[in-house]
Amino acid sequence: MSYRYTRVSGLDLAAESYNCTGYAVIDLTSMSLVRIECLYGDDQIVSNIASDRIGLVSIDSPITREPKYRLVDKEAVKRGFRVLPPSFKHMKKLALRGWKLYEKLTSEGIEVIETHPRSAIKSSGVSDYITLAERLGVNLGDYRRRKLGKDLRDALISALVAVCYTKVDCLLVISAEDGSIYLIKPLVLSSHL
């Protein structure tokens, strides 16, 4: 299968730049995690994405110009996914930062999609990021044995959603006229596992 991208990333965006924004990079050629760490300011995030030659970023943040309760949020809640409305105080800051990053990245030709890691794990039917990576055929290397904090774990899950976006067959999309949230379809255990 040929990919439009050679590398994808996941961002667990923090509302404030002084907090860790989890950043994970998966190489699609080797199907392996090649980088995972905390980033902080918007310029640092954008420059790392550019220098890592990322074509697609899956971001754990509402992507909306106006932080309000969207139809796509209502649809996600209706389907049993507990997303927080962008109109909540903390979420408003996150949504505004997310939109700013979205504009910067897309102006550089980088595709950006919205995800929700907790919902992606739930929709996939697996219980953790290690099993999720295994089912998607992504090698975590040394990170398979390390316990990741929430920011890095959610960045990795977001990156795994980006992998599904490139494969299409494992992608679950919740859409409404004001946005889309990308998750993962239920993953069945293959016979070789």
PyMOL commands that set and color helices and strands:
alter all, ss='L'
color gray80, all
select helices_A, chain A and resi 42-51+71-78+89-107+117-124+129-136+141-144+150-167
alter helices_A, ss='H'
color red, helices_A
select strands_A, chain A and resi 7-12+21-27+32-39+56-59+111-114+171-176+179-184
alter strands_A, ss='S'
color yellow, strands_A
deselect
rebuild
show_as cartoon
